[in-house]
């Protein structure tokens, strides 16, 4: 069952993971590193006006501040609590709010960039169109997100999942006015000693933001037992991630 996102719940869960996210989001860090490396190889790192969507704790922002050359950096996140660490990290403007509905978004941008955020959008296709309106012709959109096999074990066990777009669906959405420059996908399987450690990993990275119900002790115990039975072996339990990294250029549309 695909769920309708509660953005307040998502914001609350990520706010709680402020102090633990960076040390536990191993896949998201690798995605940010690939995104920056691919940018360097395909379009360079010199942009006048940059808008980062979903900056979070600043995992990607640090790379931008260190490796990119720019005149203006504007960062956005759903979680207003992230403003303090971001503003301490680098000189930038911070815009709190949901990019799907955010008023007063910056325009005439040279680069829109985002790491591990677009999967939280209610309608990613519409977001890509909205962001295209803010980019200059020839401007770059660069983002990482997750595909439909992401944390598939959780979806199979609990019967709930986000609406992850397939690679083909992402490419179709880009066809609105973007020229694809770079596209990669892979599947990463993380191993945990037991299902309790897996649960702690999910909590420390804010991934539990899709579940509204509060687990009872008995419910949590049943989840751990069921997870171990279905996805465990003598070496521990597995969790699959399905990262996708995209770089595209805005083209002039033929009306």
Buried (B, 14 or more C-beta within 10 A) or exposed (E): EEEEBBBEBBBBBBBBBBEBBBEBBBBBBBBBBBBBEBBEEEBEBEBBBBBBBBBBBBBBBBBBBEEBEBEBBBBBBBBEBBBEBBBEBBEBEBBBBBBBEBEEBBEEBBBBBBBBBBBBBBEBBEBBBBBBEBBBEEBBBBBBBBBBBBBBBBBEBBEEBBBBBBBEBBBEBBEBBBEEBBBBBBEBEBEBEEBBEBBEBBBBBBBBBBBEEEEEEEEBEEBBEEBBEEBBEEEBBBBBBBBBBBBBBBEEEEE
